[in-house]
Each structure stands twice: as structure tokens, then as C-alpha cells.
Amino acid sequence: MTQGAAEQTRPAPTAEVAWTPRLLALAVAAAVAVAVIYIPQSLLTDVAADLGVSPGAAGLVATAVQAGYALGILLLVPLADRVHPRRQITVQSVLLAAALALSATLPTVAAVAAGFAVVGLVANIAQVVIPAAGRLAPAARRGTTTATIVGSLSVGIFGGRILASLVVESVGWRWVAVGFAALVLATVPFTRWALRDAAVPAEAGTGYPRLLLDTLALVRRSPQLAQSALLQFFVFATFNSAWTVMVLHLTAEPYGWSVRAAGLFGLVGLAAGLTTPLSGRLVDRFGTLPVAGAALAVMLVAMAAVVVDADRLVPFALSMFAATAAGQLHQSAHQSRVLALEPERAAQANTVFMFFVFLGGSAGAFLGPAAYAAGGMARVGVVCCGLLVVALAAWAVVSLRARRAAPATR
């Protein structure tokens, strides 16, 4: 019997199996993988200096990795419904480490951007871990399992920025990339151990082209999915527009911080991530669309404040905290809505949703550096306000249609 066949015939886990250490291993793997696509944002200053280009040109690296991640979600995550998760995560982790190491050797900004596009393409390990862990966890701990892994993503997003910023001045961006490649490889044995008796995916016999077409067809069949994906596109574009240029902003005048000190500003985002568990209670009480509308309003006010307080540390930090917390609240609310639309196709619906999320992230990673080059952080704030005004207009249309449709469903 082959190893693959053995993996697919192993029994499901029982409640007696100690789950917490395995959950920790999966959460760490998800956090490390998602951190990889955000480290370029902390390395822009060093990348620009090393390659002899402007910070705006170096921003192409941050844009490319987000675009690659979006494409990878669409092309690779559906495989989780037909490939054993231990095999898929192992292969993607090895490819991710190789892509990082190769990118660290490239000589031009265009080549580095292409290398990081490949990094993004195979870095969507967290999106494979989440459904696999949900199937594997004891029934009584499935909710906690999903919340723990999703929460670990915030740690990865901002923890990766902080770690990269702390070491880049000492070793340079190339060795930072190599170091993260080593971290990715270090998670593989623990992830394989945690998934050693993972269940066979329900769609294991379905062909990949059919899975991909079924996933794409959800957009046409589900207007609510399309609405949520569109709204979150603009929200994540706002998030990335601001956070992509954070190190550039804080290392320039009037702050003049070191890259290491600027990276510690990521603690603001990390603190904002701690508010995410509140979103479930708010959505349960008020509903997805009212909560999403309030989050958009808070984000708009916060980013409008950035236009005027970008050069004053405490007000600026408070504005970014509010915008980041509201953005995560908005995503959590819409992700809950998406997963509830067709429970039997939750993984495919989440694939579509996250594809548009990171497509928005890619747009933001392009718009942020371009706006910063044109007028500093204040101009970035203006661009973010524009994105949020469009999102609020779309939300108003969606909410109006939902209210009109409500009597027909009673």
C-alpha cells in the first residue's frame, strides 16, 4: 500500500486524542505561512536601498505577493476538497520555502517581484489548514478550533511584520527571506504530526476542473456571496493601502524612526486583532449588514483622521487602531455570512470570498505606495477615504435590497 493510500484509509480521530497540542501546531503553521506574505511591507526600505530603486518601485514586491496569494486561493485551495491535507500542506510548504530562498538571490526589483508572486501563489496554507482542522477536531471543539486558527492569522500578519523589522537592519532583507523559509520548513514535521489521521476530503473523487468550475459558479448563484466579496474587496484594499507604507512613513520625517522601531508599530495592529472575538456576539445580536455598516463608518472616520493626524504619533496610532479593528470586524461579519449561505459548500464559498479579499489587498498594496510617493501618508488617507466611500455606497444599496427582500421571505 502506498503512503497516500495509507493516509486516506486511517480512521477519524476520537475524543480521547489530545487535541490541544495538535491545534497549537496547526495554528503556528497557519500564522507562519500568512506572515510570509506581509514581510515585504516591512522590508520595502531595505529592498529599495539594496536594489537601487525608489520605495514606490519596491512596492511592486508587496503588490505581487498579494496578487499571487489571491490567485493561489482560487487555484490551489479548492484542491483541499480532493487531496489529503497532510500531502497538500507538505508540498506547498516545501515550495513556499524554496520560492522564498530563490527570491532572496534575485538581482532586480522586477525579478524579486516575480519571485514573491510565486511565494504568494503557494503561501495559502492557512486556507487549507482551517477546513482540515475543522474536520479533524473533536465535535465539541470545532468552534474553538476555527476561532483559534483564524485568530492566529492576526498574530502572523502583524507578528511577521514586527519580527522582520527587528532583524532586517542587522542581516538585510535577503537573509530575512531565508530565515522565514527556514521557519516554514520547521513547521512541516509538526503539521504532518497534527494531521496524521485527518479524514479523507468529501470530494476526493471529484476532478479538479469540476471543483474549480463549481467554485466559480457560486458567484453567479449567490448574490449575497458576490456582495460580501465586493464589500470586503474595498475594505482590505484600504487596510493594505495604509499598512503597506507604514514603515516608509515612520522612517521618514517627522518621525525618522529606525526600521526596527517602525516595525514595532505593528503592535497597534496586533492589539486591534484582539478585538476580533467580539464580532461574533455583535453579529448575533444585530445582524451582518448593520454591523458591517457600522464598521465601514468607523473606518471612514478613522482614515479621515489619518489625513490630518499622520504626523502626530498618539492620534495617528489611535486612528490606525480604530481602522484596523473595524476592518477586522467587517471581514469577520461578512465571512460568517458567507459560510452560512450554503453550509455544504462552505469551503468553496470561502475560497471565492478570500480570493476577492486578497485581490483587494493587491490593489491596496499598489495604491498605498503610489499615493505615498505623491503626497505622503495624508494622501494615502485620502485614497483610503475614497475606497471607503465607494464601499459605503455599495453597502447602502445592498442593505436597501435586503430590506426590500425581507417581507417576501417572511
N, C-alpha and C positions, 0 to 999 in steps of 0.2 A: 504493500500500500504506500502511495506517495505521501509526502508530508502534507500537501494541500488536502488530500482526501482525509487524512487523519484529523486535520484541523476541522474539517467540515462535519465529521461524524462524532466529535466529542459531545458529551451531554451538556445540557444547560446547567448553569450554576445553581447551587442550593442556598437556602438562607443561612446554612451553617458555615459557609465560606466567609472568612473575614474580608469584608468589602472595603473598609476604610483605607487600608494601605494601597489597595489597587486603585481606588478612586483618586488618592493623592498622586499616584504615578501618572494616571491619565490627565489629571488637571495640570501637572507640571509639564507634561508633553505638549498639551494644548497651549499653555502660556508661552513656552519657549518658541513654538512654531509661529504663533501670531506676533511675538516680539520681533522676529526677523524682518517682517515687512514694514516695521516702524523705525528700525535703527537708522535707515538712510536720512531720516529727518533730523536726527541728532548729529549726523556726520557731514552735513552739507558744507559747513565752513571749511572743514579739513579736506573734503573732496575737492572743493573749488580751488583751494590753495595748492593741493598736490597736483591737480591736472591742469592748472593754469587757466581756469575758466571763471566766469562770473558766478556768483551764488544763484542767479536765475537760471543759468545753463546747468549748473549742478542739480537744480531742482528737477531736471528731467529724470534723474535716478529715482527720486521719490514718486514721480508720476508713473514711471514704468513699472515699478514693483507693485503698485496698487492696481494698475491695469492688468498685469499678469495674474494677480490674485483673483480679480473678478472673472477673468477667462477660465482660470483653473477651477473655480467654483462651478462654473457652468459645464465644463468638460470632464472634470475628474470626480467631483463629489457624487454625481449620480452613480458612479461605479460602486459606491458603498452599499447599494441595494443588490449587487450581484457578486461582489468579490469579498472574500473573508477579510474582515477589518485588520487583523494582525498582518496579513500579507500586504494589503494596500498601504497601511501606515509605515511598515518597514521599508517598502520600496520608495515611497515618497520621501521618507526621512533621509535615506541614503542619497537620493537625487538632490534633495534640498541642500545637504551638506556639501555635495560635490559642486553644485551651482554657486554656492557662497564662496567656496575656496577658489573656484575658477574666476569669479568676478573680482576677487582680490588681486588677481595678477594682470588685469586688463589695463591698457595704457591710455585710452582716450575716454572722454565722457560718454560718447555715443556707444562705445563698446561696453562700458560699465553699465549704462542704462539698459542695454540689451541683456547683459548678464543678469541684472536684477529683475528684468521682466521674467526670465526663466525661474529665478528664485521665487517670485510671486506665484508663478504658474503651479509650482509643486508644494507651496507652503500652506495650503488649505487643510492641513492635518486636523485642526480643531473641528472643522465642519464634518470630518469623518468620525472623530472621537465621540462627539455628542450623541448621535443616534446609536453608535455601537455601545456606549456606556449605558444608555437608556435601556437597551435590550438585555444587557448583561446584569444590571443591578437587581438586587432583590426587590420584589414588588413594593415593599413598604418604604424603600429608599429611592425610588426612581425620581421623585420630585426633587429631593435633596441632591441627588446626583447631577441632574441637569443644572440646577441652580449653582452648584459648586463649580462645575466646569465653565459655565458661562461667566461666573464671577472671576474665574482665573484669567479670562481673556483681558479684563481690565488691568489685572496685575501685569500681564505680559505686555500690553500696549504701552503702559507708562513705565513699568519696571525696566523694560528693554531700553527705552529712551534714556532712563537715568543711568543704567549700567554702561551703555555705550558712551555717554557723555563723560562719565567718571574716568574712563580709561583711554579715550581717543587722543588726548593731549600727550599721553605718555608713550603710546605704541603706534598711533596713526590709524586711519580708518581701515587700511588693508588688514592689519592684524586683528582689528575688532571683528571684521567679517570672518576671518579664520577662526577666531575664538567662538563666535556663535555657531559656526559649522561644527566645532567640537562639542558644543553644548547639545546641539540637535542629535548628534550621534550618541552622546551619553544617555539620552533618554530612551533609545531604542530597546536595550535589553529589558528595562523596566516596563515599557509599554507592551512588549511581547509577553512578558510575565503576566501583566494585568489582563491581557486579552486571551490568555491561553485556552480558555474554554468558552470563548464567545460563540453565540448562536449563529447558525447559518442565515444569511440575509434572506428575507422572504421572497425576493425577486431573483434568486440566484440563477434561475433558468432562463431569465429574460435577456434577450440580446441587447447589447449596448446601444445600437441605433434606435431601437424601440424605446428604451429608457429615456434617451435624450429627447426624442420627439414627444413622448408623453409629458416630459417636464416642460418643454417649451409650450405645449398645448394648454397648460394650466393658465397661462396669461390670457388666452382667448376665452377660456371657460369661466374664469373667476375675475370679475371686475374688481372685487374687493382686494384681491391679491395685487392686481395692477395698480390700484390706488395707493395701497400701503407702500409698495415698492417705489412708486414715483415720489411720494412724500419723503420717504427716508433717503432717496437719492439726494434731494436738496439739503437735508439735514446733515448727512455725512459729508457732502461737499463743503458745507460750512465748517464742520469740525476740522476737516483736513486742511482747508484754506488757512485757518488760524494756527493750528498746531504744527504744520509743516515748516513755517517760518519762525517758530518760537526761538530757536537757538540763534538764528540770524538777528532777530530783533534784540535779544538780550545781550548779545556780544557786541552790538553796535552802540553808538551814543544815543541817549544819555547814560545808559547803564554801563556799558563797557565791561561786562562780566566775562570771565573765562568760560570756555565751553563746558568745563566741569561744573561750574556754578550754575550756568544756564540750564544744564540738564536736570539739576535738582528741582527746577521749576515744575518738572513733571510730577512732583509730589502733589501739586494742586489738582492735576487730573486724577491721580491715584485716589485722593481724598474724595473727589466728586464721584468716583466709581463706587464708593462705599454707600452712596445713597440709592443705588440701583434696586436693592431688595424692596424698597418702599413702593416701587412701581406696581408690583402685583396687587398690593392692597388698594392702591388708588384706582387701578383699572377695574378691580372687582366692585368697588363702590360706585364709581362714576361712569364707567364705560370707556372704551378705547378712544373714540373720537374726541370727547370732551377733554380727556387727559392729554391727548396729542395736541389739541389746540392750545391748551394752557402752556404746554412745554414749548411750542413754537413761539408763543407770545413772550415767554421768559427769555428764550434765546435771542429774539429780536431786540428786546430791551438791553440785554447784556452786550450784544455786539454793537449796538448803537453807543453804549457807554465806552466800548473799546476805542471808538473813533476819537473820543475826547480824553480818555484817561490812559492811553497806551504808554505814556512816558511817566506815569506815577505808579509806583510798584504796588502799593496796597490796593488801591481801587482797581487796577488792572488785574491783579490776582483774583480779586473777588468777582470781577466780571467774567473772567475765564472759568472760574469755579462754577458760577451760575450757568453759563452757556454749556459747559461740558456735562454737568449734572442733568440739565434739561434735555440735552441731546440724547443722553443715555436713557432717560425716561421715555422719550419719544420712540426710540428704537424698541425698547422693551414692550411698550404698549402695542406697537404695530406687529412685533414678532409674535406676541400672544394671539393677536387677531388672525394672523396668517396661519399659525399652527392649528387653530381651532376650525378653520374653514372646511378642510377635508382631512380629518384625522388619519384616514387610511393612506393619504398621500402627503403626510406632513413633511417628510424628508424632501420630496420633490418641490413642494411649495416653499420650503425654507431655502432650497437651492436658488430658486428664481428670485426670492426676496433678497438674499445675500449677494447675488450677482449684481443687482441694481444698487445695493448699498455700496459695494466696492467700486462700481462704475462711477458713482458719485464721489467716492473717495479719490479716485484717479483724477476726476475733473477738478476737485479741490486742491489736490497736490500740484496741479498745473496752475490754477488760478492764483493760489496763495503767493508763490514766488514771483509770478508776473506782476501782481498788484503791489507786492512789497518793493520790487525794483522800481515801480512807477511812483510810489508815494509813501513808502514805509508802512508801519502797522496800521496807521489811520486809514490808509487806502484799502488795506485788507479788510478792515472793519466795514467799510462802505460796501465792498463786494459781498461780504457775508450778509449784510443787511438786505442787499438786493436779492440774494438767493432765498432768504427767509421770507421776504415779501411775496415772492412767487409761490413759496410753499404755503404760506397762509392763505393766499388766494385760492390755490388748489384745494386746501383743506376746507375752505368755506363752501366750495362747490360740492365736494364730497359729502360734507355734513348736511347740506341742503337736500341732496338727493337721498341720503339715508333717512332724513325726517319724512320726506315725501313717500318713500317706500314703506316706512314703518306701518301706517294704517293698513296697507294691503297685506301685510304678513300677520296681522292680528287675527 
